Amino acid sequence: MERGDPHERFTQLLIEYEPQLLRYVLVVVPHRADARDILQECAVALWRRFSDYDSSRPFVSWAMGFVRIEVRRFLRKRQRRAQLTSRAAELLLRDNQALTTDLDEREHHLKFCLETLSGDHRKLLDGYYYNELSVGELSERDGRSREAVYKMLQRIRRALLQCIETNMRGVEA
């Protein structure tokens, strides 16, 4: 995704992270229509400055800076109607930024941990999460009982969680 049409690359990144950016805005601006307006303004600003984006850094972190600016601008414009004070909003945004950073770190470790899975386990997870197959469909496909599929999924999830936590502790040490 490094090369190619910048417009296409920008569109892909924006589509990928739009739900996360919207959740971030909704922390401070409870009305979905207002949040969408803010996100639209952010998209325009992001596109204008996309040539400044350093692709070696996470797009979502870069975009969050624009979101914070647009949220502050919105709150100033609608100060009388804002449901939160600017200070409370700032605290919420800061907390959400810490959460976003933690989620980014967990996602990074999850990708690493997924690489350590056996082919069968990876195939099962891909079927369940990416292809959205039901447990019944997976049990038919793999020739296992539904209960066996449930238990395997549970064990794989537990192993992934343990792997993520172990790797995060290793980073903190």
C-alpha positions as semicolon CSV with decimal commas, in nm:
position;residue;x (nm);y (nm);z (nm)
1;M;0,000;0,000;0,000
2;E;0,307;0,225;0,006
3;R;0,300;0,294;-0,366
4;G;0,028;0,375;-0,610
5;D;-0,237;0,637;-0,633
6;P;-0,234;0,863;-0,323
7;H;-0,609;0,918;-0,353
8;E;-0,671;0,543;-0,346
9;R;-0,431;0,497;-0,055
10;F;-0,595;0,778;0,140
11;T;-0,942;0,637;0,072
12;Q;-0,837;0,291;0,190
13;L;-0,692;0,427;0,513
14;L;-0,990;0,650;0,582
15;I;-1,239;0,369;0,522
16;E;-1,038;0,134;0,743
17;Y;-1,016;0,374;1,037
18;E;-1,341;0,570;1,003
19;P;-1,528;0,359;1,263
20;Q;-1,250;0,414;1,517
21;L;-1,239;0,787;1,444
22;L;-1,618;0,811;1,473
23;R;-1,615;0,634;1,812
24;Y;-1,353;0,883;1,926
25;V;-1,573;1,179;1,823
26;L;-1,882;1,023;1,982
27;V;-1,706;1,024;2,320
28;V;-1,742;1,402;2,323
29;V;-2,021;1,472;2,077
30;P;-2,316;1,245;2,154
31;H;-2,524;1,326;1,847
32;R;-2,431;1,102;1,558
33;A;-2,521;1,365;1,295
34;D;-2,285;1,619;1,457
35;A;-2,015;1,353;1,490
36;R;-2,049;1,267;1,120
37;D;-2,021;1,637;1,030
38;I;-1,702;1,663;1,235
39;L;-1,565;1,351;1,070
40;Q;-1,643;1,495;0,728
41;E;-1,450;1,812;0,813
42;C;-1,163;1,594;0,933
43;A;-1,164;1,394;0,610
44;V;-1,131;1,715;0,407
45;A;-0,846;1,838;0,629
46;L;-0,675;1,499;0,619
47;W;-0,692;1,489;0,241
48;R;-0,550;1,841;0,213
49;R;-0,256;1,744;0,433
50;F;-0,216;1,381;0,318
51;S;0,110;1,464;0,140
52;D;0,251;1,546;0,489
53;Y;0,155;1,203;0,628
54;D;0,452;0,985;0,725
55;S;0,347;0,634;0,624
56;S;0,594;0,478;0,869
57;R;0,366;0,600;1,151
58;P;0,012;0,477;1,227
59;F;-0,247;0,661;1,019
60;V;-0,501;0,653;1,301
61;S;-0,270;0,842;1,539
62;W;-0,208;1,108;1,275
63;A;-0,580;1,135;1,200
64;M;-0,668;1,164;1,571
65;G;-0,478;1,494;1,584
66;F;-0,711;1,634;1,319
67;V;-1,013;1,491;1,502
68;R;-0,914;1,667;1,824
69;I;-0,880;1,999;1,640
70;E;-1,221;1,961;1,472
71;V;-1,388;1,857;1,799
72;R;-1,249;2,166;1,975
73;R;-1,366;2,384;1,686
74;F;-1,713;2,228;1,705
75;L;-1,735;2,279;2,083
76;R;-1,634;2,643;2,050
77;K;-1,901;2,700;1,784
78;R;-2,166;2,527;1,986
79;Q;-2,048;2,620;2,331
80;R;-2,395;2,697;2,465
81;R;-2,532;2,365;2,347
82;A;-2,228;2,152;2,427
83;Q;-2,307;1,886;2,686
84;L;-1,954;1,878;2,823
85;T;-1,721;2,154;2,925
86;S;-1,409;2,193;2,717
87;R;-1,199;2,074;3,012
88;A;-1,406;1,757;3,058
89;A;-1,395;1,697;2,685
90;E;-1,018;1,737;2,685
91;L;-0,986;1,485;2,968
92;L;-1,209;1,240;2,782
93;L;-1,010;1,287;2,463
94;R;-0,683;1,232;2,648
95;D;-0,818;0,914;2,810
96;N;-0,944;0,797;2,474
97;Q;-0,603;0,869;2,318
98;A;-0,438;0,648;2,581
99;L;-0,695;0,378;2,506
100;T;-0,632;0,413;2,133
101;T;-0,258;0,376;2,188
102;D;-0,318;0,066;2,401
103;L;-0,548;-0,080;2,136
104;D;-0,289;-0,011;1,864
105;E;-0,027;-0,189;2,072
106;R;-0,258;-0,485;2,137
107;E;-0,339;-0,507;1,766
108;H;0,032;-0,512;1,684
109;H;0,089;-0,798;1,931
110;L;-0,220;-0,981;1,805
111;K;-0,078;-0,981;1,451
112;F;0,246;-1,127;1,584
113;C;0,062;-1,389;1,790
114;L;-0,158;-1,490;1,496
115;E;0,160;-1,573;1,304
116;T;0,253;-1,828;1,571
117;L;-0,069;-2,029;1,529
118;S;-0,073;-2,364;1,353
119;G;-0,231;-2,378;1,009
120;D;-0,542;-2,555;1,143
121;H;-0,597;-2,299;1,416
122;R;-0,545;-2,011;1,175
123;K;-0,787;-2,168;0,926
124;L;-1,050;-2,204;1,200
125;L;-1,011;-1,841;1,314
126;D;-1,016;-1,712;0,956
127;G;-1,332;-1,908;0,888
128;Y;-1,505;-1,778;1,199
129;Y;-1,392;-1,414;1,205
130;Y;-1,306;-1,321;0,846
131;N;-1,537;-1,544;0,645
132;E;-1,808;-1,516;0,915
133;L;-1,889;-1,887;0,905
134;S;-2,108;-2,017;1,184
135;V;-1,985;-2,282;1,427
136;G;-2,217;-2,527;1,250
137;E;-2,063;-2,446;0,912
138;L;-1,713;-2,480;1,055
139;S;-1,796;-2,815;1,215
140;E;-1,925;-2,945;0,881
141;R;-1,629;-2,806;0,688
142;D;-1,369;-2,948;0,928
143;G;-1,548;-3,272;1,020
144;R;-1,564;-3,188;1,391
145;S;-1,852;-3,169;1,634
146;R;-1,994;-2,826;1,715
147;E;-1,875;-2,865;2,073
148;A;-1,521;-2,942;1,953
149;V;-1,523;-2,628;1,738
150;Y;-1,648;-2,416;2,030
151;K;-1,377;-2,556;2,257
152;M;-1,104;-2,507;1,997
153;L;-1,208;-2,147;1,942
154;Q;-1,208;-2,090;2,316
155;R;-0,860;-2,243;2,357
156;I;-0,723;-2,043;2,063
157;R;-0,866;-1,718;2,202
158;R;-0,719;-1,794;2,543
159;A;-0,378;-1,871;2,390
160;L;-0,388;-1,549;2,185
161;L;-0,479;-1,344;2,491
162;Q;-0,195;-1,500;2,688
163;C;0,047;-1,437;2,400
164;I;-0,061;-1,072;2,372
165;E;-0,031;-1,012;2,746
166;T;0,308;-1,183;2,761
167;N;0,439;-0,972;2,473
168;M;0,300;-0,651;2,624
169;R;0,469;-0,728;2,957
170;G;0,793;-0,791;2,766
171;V;0,765;-0,447;2,605
172;E;0,700;-0,277;2,941
173;A;1,000;-0,444;3,107
